[in-house]
Amino acid sequence: MKTWDYAAVTARLQEPRSCKKVKLIDTKVINVEKELVYSGSFLMEGRWTEIWTFNKCGTKVKVRVVFSADGKGTADVNFSAE
């Protein structure tokens, strides 16, 4: 699964629960806790938080997505309802 898939699952778990259809409508970086450092095109350091807004059957639901560089060129990601 990709990052979007996990964020969409988090959005689907929010109210209204009877609706499972979600569409990503906005993303926004809200905090950079640790500046991003790259080696070539590989992310080596950094931590930041984004809010992803989904349209869920006419209701806006938000998912907090926290990215933390893993030092291996990619990032670990945590998701939570906003």
Secondary structure, DSSP 8 states (H G I E B T S, - for coil): --HHHHHHHHHHTSSSTT---EEEEEEEEEEEEEEEEEETTEEEEEEEEEEEEEEETTEEEEEEEEEEE-SSBSEEEEEEE-
